[in-house]
C-alpha cells in the first residue's frame, strides 16, 4: 500500500521533474522523432498530437512548475457540523487512490495529466498508445528519477506496456487496485474503456462544437471566432459546425466572406442544402454529418431560423462539449447560454478556451462531458473524492 505522500514531497518531486525535463529536452525531442518516423497511420490529428517540439517541452515544464505552486487539494474541509451529542464532524477532500490514465499519441499527457493526479495524492498508472511508446518511456524514466531523488517509491508512477487484449483483460479484472479511469482520446477509445471497465470512468467525450451567429452578431467578431475555432484541428474544443441566423442582414455577403477566409487557411467548407445551393459549395451527404466530430480541415455551415432553433439543434447533434453564440444582445446570449446543454458555453468568445489552463485551473486531467462528478475541464481541485472525519469520546447511537 502507498501511504499518502506529504505535500512537501509531492511538490519537490514535481519541481525536480521540471528540472529534469529542461535537462533532457534534447533527448526527449530526439526520441520523439523516432516515434514520429515510426508512425504509419493517416490520422493527421493524431500525428499533430504526437509531436514534441521545444514549445511542447516548455508547456510540460510550466505544467509541473505550476502544479508545485498550487494549494494541496487533499484534506480541504468542505463542511463541518457539531452534533448535539458533542461529536465533531468534518467532510474533507481525499485522494481517489489509484488513477489509470489511458491515452493516445500525446506524450505531454505523461507529464500534465500524471502530474495533476500525482499532486492530488494518487498513484498513477499510465497506458499510452503504441505510437508514442518511446517518448512516454523516456518521460516515465524522468518521473522515476525525480521520485528516487526524494527517497520515494517509483511505484507512484507506473507505465503499463499492454496491447489491446491485455488492456481489456486488465480493465475487466485488474491485477492491482484501480479507483478511477481517465481515457484521453477518440470516441473509439472511450467506448472501449466504458465497455470493459469495472470501476468509475471520467468520460471526456467528443467535441463537435457549434457556433451560432445570431441576427444581431458583430460580423467581424464572428469571423475571428470561427477561424480561431479551426486553428487547431486536433483539439476537442475546435469548431465543426456554424449556424447562421436566416434573418442576419448582409447574410449572403457574410457567408461568402466566411467561406473565402476558411478556404484561405485550407479548410474545406460544406453546406446544408440552402447554403450549398446559394454559395456553390459541396452539400453535406446526410443529416448524420451534424453528429460528426471532424478532427480535420473541415467545417459545415448551415442556416437556422432562430435562437430557439439553434439551441435545439445544438442539443440534438453536438457532443456536449462547447458552444458559442455571437450576438450584441445580452438577453439573447443569456437564453442561449442557459439552455444549451454543453460543459462550456460562450458569448462572443472562442470555444478554444475550453481548457484547464485557459479557464484558470492551471492545467487539466481531461475535459469531462459527463455531469458527474465534475463537468468541463478537470483540474487539480476536482481530482479528489471526499471522506467524513468524525471525532467523538465514546458516543453511541
C-alpha positions as CSV (number, residue, x, y, z in Angstrom):
1,X,0.0,0.0,0.0
2,X,1.3,3.5,-0.9
3,X,0.8,5.8,2.1
4,X,-0.3,9.4,1.1
5,X,2.8,11.4,0.4
6,X,3.0,14.7,2.3
7,X,2.6,17.8,0.2
8,X,6.2,18.9,0.6
9,X,7.4,15.6,-1.1
10,X,4.8,15.8,-3.8
11,X,5.8,19.4,-4.6
12,X,9.5,18.6,-4.5
13,X,9.1,15.7,-7.0
14,X,7.2,18.0,-9.4
15,X,9.9,20.7,-9.2
16,X,12.6,18.1,-9.8
17,X,10.5,16.8,-12.7
18,X,10.5,20.3,-14.2
19,X,14.3,20.5,-13.9
20,X,14.8,17.1,-15.5
21,X,12.6,18.0,-18.4
22,X,14.8,21.0,-19.1
23,X,18.0,19.0,-18.7
24,X,16.7,16.2,-21.0
25,X,14.9,18.5,-23.5
26,X,17.1,17.5,-26.5
27,X,16.9,13.8,-25.7
28,X,13.1,13.9,-25.4
29,X,12.7,15.7,-28.7
30,X,15.1,13.3,-30.4
31,X,13.4,10.2,-29.0
32,X,10.0,11.6,-30.1
33,X,11.4,11.9,-33.7
34,X,11.7,8.1,-33.7
35,X,8.0,7.8,-32.7
36,X,7.1,10.3,-35.5
37,X,9.2,8.4,-38.1
38,X,7.6,5.1,-37.0
39,X,4.0,6.4,-37.3
40,X,2.4,4.9,-40.4
41,X,-1.2,5.9,-39.8
42,X,-3.0,8.6,-41.8
43,X,-4.7,10.3,-38.9
44,X,-3.4,13.9,-39.2
45,X,-4.8,15.0,-35.8
46,X,-3.1,12.0,-34.1
47,X,0.2,12.9,-35.8
48,X,-0.2,16.5,-34.6
49,X,-0.8,15.4,-31.0
50,X,2.2,13.0,-31.2
51,X,4.8,15.7,-32.0
52,X,7.0,17.1,-29.2
53,X,8.9,20.2,-30.0
54,X,10.5,23.0,-27.8
55,X,7.1,24.6,-27.3
56,X,5.7,21.3,-26.0
57,X,8.6,20.7,-23.6
58,X,8.1,24.3,-22.3
59,X,4.4,23.5,-21.7
60,X,5.4,20.3,-19.8
61,X,7.9,22.3,-17.6
62,X,5.3,25.0,-17.0
63,X,2.7,22.5,-16.0
64,X,5.0,20.7,-13.5
65,X,6.2,24.0,-12.0
66,X,2.7,25.5,-11.8
67,X,1.3,22.3,-10.1
68,X,4.0,22.5,-7.5
69,X,2.9,26.1,-6.6
70,X,-0.8,25.2,-6.1
71,X,-2.5,24.5,-2.8
72,X,-2.8,20.9,-1.7
73,X,-6.2,19.7,-3.0
74,X,-6.3,16.8,-0.4
75,X,-7.6,17.4,3.1
76,X,-9.6,20.6,2.3
77,X,-12.5,21.0,4.7
78,X,-15.8,21.2,2.8
79,X,-18.3,21.0,5.6
80,X,-18.3,20.9,9.4
81,X,-21.0,20.1,11.9
82,X,-21.1,19.9,15.7
83,X,-23.6,17.1,16.7
84,X,-25.9,17.6,19.7
85,X,-24.1,14.7,21.4
86,X,-20.7,16.6,21.2
87,X,-19.2,14.7,18.2
88,X,-17.3,16.9,15.8
89,X,-18.0,16.1,12.2
90,X,-15.9,17.2,9.2
91,X,-16.1,16.4,5.5
92,X,-12.8,16.7,3.7
93,X,-11.4,16.1,0.3
94,X,-9.5,12.8,-0.2
95,X,-7.4,11.3,-2.9
96,X,-9.0,8.5,-5.1
97,X,-6.1,6.2,-4.5
98,X,-5.0,4.8,-7.9
99,X,-5.8,6.6,-11.2
100,X,-5.4,4.8,-14.5
101,X,-4.9,7.2,-17.5
102,X,-5.4,5.6,-20.9
103,X,-4.4,7.9,-23.7
104,X,-3.4,8.1,-27.4
105,X,-0.5,9.9,-29.0
106,X,0.1,12.7,-26.6
107,X,3.4,12.5,-24.7
108,X,2.6,15.7,-22.8
109,X,-0.2,13.8,-21.0
110,X,2.6,11.7,-19.4
111,X,3.6,14.9,-17.6
112,X,0.5,17.1,-17.3
113,X,-2.3,14.6,-16.5
114,X,0.0,12.4,-14.5
115,X,1.2,15.5,-12.6
116,X,-2.3,16.5,-11.7
117,X,-3.2,13.0,-10.5
118,X,0.1,12.8,-8.5
119,X,-0.3,16.2,-6.9
120,X,-3.8,15.0,-5.9
121,X,-2.2,12.3,-3.8
122,X,-2.8,9.4,-6.2
123,X,-0.8,6.5,-7.5
124,X,-0.6,6.8,-11.3
125,X,-1.0,4.0,-13.9
126,X,-0.2,5.2,-17.4
127,X,-1.3,3.3,-20.5
128,X,-0.2,5.2,-23.6
129,X,-0.7,4.4,-27.2
130,X,2.0,2.3,-29.1
131,X,2.6,5.3,-31.4
132,X,4.1,7.3,-28.6
133,X,5.8,4.5,-26.7
134,X,9.5,5.7,-26.9
135,X,8.5,9.3,-25.9
136,X,6.4,8.0,-23.0
137,X,9.0,5.6,-21.6
138,X,11.6,8.4,-21.6
139,X,9.3,10.7,-19.6
140,X,8.4,7.9,-17.2
141,X,12.1,7.4,-16.7
142,X,12.3,11.0,-15.6
143,X,9.4,10.5,-13.2
144,X,11.2,7.6,-11.6
145,X,14.4,9.7,-11.3
146,X,12.5,12.5,-9.6
147,X,10.8,10.1,-7.2
148,X,14.1,8.4,-6.3
149,X,15.8,11.8,-5.7
150,X,13.2,12.3,-2.9
151,X,13.5,8.8,-1.4
152,X,10.1,7.9,-2.7
153,X,9.0,4.6,-4.3
154,X,8.9,4.6,-8.1
155,X,5.6,2.7,-7.7
156,X,3.8,6.1,-7.6
157,X,4.1,6.3,-11.4
158,X,3.9,3.1,-13.3
159,X,3.7,2.5,-17.1
160,X,1.6,-0.3,-18.4
161,X,3.0,-1.7,-21.6
162,X,-0.1,-3.5,-22.6
163,X,-1.6,-4.4,-26.1
164,X,-5.3,-4.1,-26.7
165,X,-6.1,-7.6,-25.4
166,X,-4.0,-7.2,-22.3
167,X,-5.6,-3.8,-21.7
168,X,-9.1,-5.3,-22.0
169,X,-8.2,-8.1,-19.5
170,X,-6.8,-5.5,-17.1
171,X,-9.9,-3.4,-17.3
172,X,-12.2,-6.3,-16.7
173,X,-10.0,-8.0,-13.9
174,X,-7.4,-5.5,-12.7
175,X,-4.3,-7.2,-11.2
176,X,-4.0,-4.3,-8.9
177,X,-6.5,-1.9,-7.3
178,X,-7.8,0.9,-9.7
179,X,-10.1,3.5,-8.3
180,X,-10.7,5.8,-11.3
181,X,-10.0,5.5,-15.0
182,X,-9.5,8.5,-17.3
183,X,-9.5,7.8,-21.0
184,X,-7.9,10.5,-23.2
185,X,-8.6,10.0,-26.9
186,X,-11.1,9.5,-29.6
187,X,-14.6,8.1,-29.3
188,X,-13.5,4.5,-30.0
189,X,-11.0,4.5,-27.1
190,X,-13.6,5.9,-24.8
191,X,-16.3,3.4,-25.9
192,X,-13.8,0.6,-25.4
193,X,-12.9,1.7,-21.8
194,X,-16.6,2.2,-20.9
195,X,-17.5,-1.2,-22.2
196,X,-14.8,-3.1,-20.2
197,X,-14.1,-1.1,-17.1
198,X,-15.3,-2.3,-13.7
199,X,-14.6,1.0,-11.8
200,X,-15.7,4.6,-12.3
201,X,-14.6,6.3,-15.6
202,X,-14.4,10.0,-16.3
203,X,-15.8,10.4,-19.8
204,X,-14.1,13.0,-21.9
205,X,-16.4,12.8,-24.8
206,X,-16.3,14.1,-28.3
207,X,-16.2,17.8,-29.3
208,X,-18.3,18.6,-32.4
209,X,-18.7,22.2,-31.2
210,X,-21.1,24.7,-32.7
211,X,-21.0,28.5,-33.2
212,X,-24.4,30.3,-33.7
213,X,-24.1,33.6,-35.5
214,X,-27.3,35.4,-34.4
215,X,-29.1,38.1,-36.4
216,X,-27.6,40.7,-34.0
217,X,-24.0,39.4,-34.4
218,X,-20.9,41.6,-34.8
219,X,-19.7,40.0,-38.1
220,X,-16.0,40.8,-37.6
221,X,-16.1,39.1,-34.2
222,X,-18.0,36.1,-35.8
223,X,-15.3,35.6,-38.4
224,X,-12.4,35.8,-35.9
225,X,-14.1,33.3,-33.6
226,X,-14.9,30.8,-36.3
227,X,-11.4,31.0,-37.8
228,X,-9.8,30.6,-34.3
229,X,-12.1,27.7,-33.7
230,X,-10.5,25.9,-36.6
231,X,-6.9,27.0,-35.8
232,X,-6.1,23.6,-34.2
233,X,-8.0,20.8,-35.9
234,X,-6.8,18.1,-33.5
235,X,-8.3,19.8,-30.4
236,X,-11.5,18.7,-28.8
237,X,-12.5,22.3,-28.4
238,X,-12.3,23.0,-32.2
239,X,-15.4,24.2,-34.1
240,X,-17.0,21.9,-36.6
241,X,-20.4,23.5,-37.2
242,X,-21.6,27.1,-37.8
243,X,-25.3,28.0,-37.7
244,X,-26.2,31.4,-39.3
245,X,-29.5,33.1,-38.4
246,X,-31.6,33.4,-41.6
247,X,-32.5,37.0,-40.5
248,X,-28.9,38.2,-40.5
249,X,-28.6,41.3,-42.6
250,X,-26.0,41.0,-45.4
251,X,-26.2,37.3,-44.8
252,X,-25.1,36.2,-48.3
253,X,-22.1,38.6,-48.2
254,X,-21.1,37.4,-44.8
255,X,-21.3,33.7,-45.8
256,X,-19.2,34.4,-49.0
257,X,-16.6,36.2,-46.9
258,X,-16.5,33.4,-44.3
259,X,-16.1,30.7,-47.0
260,X,-13.2,32.7,-48.6
261,X,-11.4,33.2,-45.3
262,X,-11.8,29.5,-44.4
263,X,-10.6,28.4,-47.8
264,X,-7.5,30.6,-47.5
265,X,-6.5,28.6,-44.4
266,X,-7.2,25.3,-46.3
267,X,-10.4,24.5,-44.5
268,X,-12.9,22.5,-46.7
269,X,-16.4,24.1,-46.3
270,X,-19.6,22.1,-46.6
271,X,-23.1,23.5,-46.5
272,X,-26.6,22.4,-45.7
273,X,-29.0,22.3,-48.7
274,X,-29.6,26.1,-48.7
275,X,-26.0,27.3,-48.1
276,X,-24.6,24.8,-50.6
277,X,-27.0,25.9,-53.3
278,X,-26.6,29.6,-52.7
279,X,-22.8,29.6,-52.4
280,X,-21.8,26.8,-54.8
281,X,-20.1,24.6,-52.2
282,X,-20.4,20.9,-51.5
283,X,-23.6,19.8,-49.7
284,X,-23.4,17.5,-46.7
285,X,-24.2,13.9,-47.6
286,X,-26.9,13.5,-44.9
287,X,-28.1,14.8,-41.6
288,X,-25.8,12.3,-39.9
289,X,-22.9,14.7,-40.7
290,X,-24.3,17.1,-38.0
291,X,-23.3,14.4,-35.4
292,X,-19.7,14.0,-36.6
293,X,-16.6,15.3,-34.8
294,X,-14.2,16.0,-37.7
295,X,-10.7,16.4,-36.2
296,X,-9.9,17.5,-39.7
297,X,-9.7,20.6,-42.0
298,X,-13.4,20.6,-42.5
299,X,-16.4,22.7,-41.3
300,X,-20.2,22.8,-42.0
301,X,-22.2,26.0,-42.4
302,X,-26.0,25.9,-42.1
303,X,-28.9,28.3,-41.8
304,X,-31.2,28.3,-38.8
305,X,-34.5,30.2,-38.2
306,X,-33.9,31.5,-34.6
307,X,-32.0,31.3,-31.4
308,X,-34.5,28.7,-30.1
309,X,-34.0,26.5,-33.2
310,X,-30.2,26.9,-32.8
311,X,-30.4,25.7,-29.1
312,X,-32.5,22.6,-30.0
313,X,-30.2,21.7,-33.0
314,X,-27.1,22.0,-30.8
315,X,-28.6,20.0,-28.1
316,X,-29.6,17.3,-30.6
317,X,-26.3,17.0,-32.5
318,X,-23.4,18.4,-30.5
319,X,-21.0,16.5,-28.2
320,X,-22.0,18.4,-25.1
321,X,-18.5,20.0,-25.0
322,X,-18.5,23.7,-26.1
323,X,-20.9,26.1,-27.9
324,X,-20.8,29.8,-28.7
325,X,-23.3,32.5,-29.6
326,X,-22.2,35.6,-31.4
327,X,-24.6,38.5,-30.6
328,X,-24.7,42.1,-29.4
329,X,-28.0,41.2,-27.5
330,X,-27.3,40.2,-23.9
331,X,-30.8,38.8,-23.3
332,X,-30.4,36.5,-26.4
333,X,-27.0,35.4,-25.1
334,X,-28.5,34.6,-21.7
335,X,-31.2,32.5,-23.3
336,X,-28.7,30.6,-25.3
337,X,-26.2,30.0,-22.5
338,X,-28.8,28.8,-20.0
339,X,-30.4,26.4,-22.4
340,X,-27.5,24.9,-24.5
341,X,-26.6,21.6,-22.7
342,X,-22.8,21.8,-23.0
343,X,-20.0,21.8,-20.5
344,X,-18.9,25.3,-21.6
345,X,-21.0,28.0,-23.2
346,X,-19.6,31.2,-24.7
347,X,-20.9,34.6,-25.6
348,X,-18.7,36.4,-28.2
349,X,-15.6,34.3,-27.4
350,X,-13.8,31.3,-28.9
351,X,-14.6,27.7,-27.9
352,X,-10.8,27.1,-28.0
353,X,-10.7,28.4,-24.4
354,X,-12.3,25.2,-23.1
355,X,-9.0,24.1,-21.5
356,X,-8.0,23.9,-17.8
357,X,-5.1,26.3,-18.2
358,X,-7.1,28.9,-20.1
359,X,-10.0,28.7,-17.6
360,X,-7.8,29.3,-14.6
361,X,-7.3,25.8,-13.3
362,X,-3.6,25.7,-14.2
363,X,-4.0,22.6,-16.2
364,X,-6.4,19.7,-16.7
365,X,-6.6,16.0,-16.4
366,X,-9.3,15.8,-19.1
367,X,-12.4,17.6,-20.2
368,X,-15.5,15.8,-19.0
369,X,-18.7,15.8,-20.9
370,X,-20.3,13.8,-18.2
371,X,-22.3,15.6,-15.5
372,X,-20.9,13.5,-12.6
373,X,-18.8,14.2,-10.7
374,X,-17.3,17.2,-12.5
375,X,-18.1,18.7,-15.9
376,X,-15.8,20.5,-18.3
377,X,-12.0,20.8,-17.6
378,X,-11.0,18.6,-14.7
379,X,-8.3,20.4,-12.7
380,X,-6.4,19.6,-9.6
381,X,-9.2,20.6,-7.2
382,X,-11.6,18.3,-9.0
383,X,-9.5,15.1,-9.0
384,X,-10.5,14.3,-5.4
385,X,-13.3,12.5,-3.7
386,X,-14.3,13.2,-0.1
387,X,-14.4,11.5,3.2
388,X,-16.1,12.0,6.5
389,X,-14.0,12.5,9.7
390,X,-16.0,12.1,12.9
391,X,-14.3,12.7,16.3
392,X,-16.1,11.5,19.4
393,X,-15.3,10.4,23.0
394,X,-17.5,7.3,23.4
395,X,-20.8,8.5,21.7
396,X,-23.2,5.7,20.8
397,X,-26.5,6.0,18.9
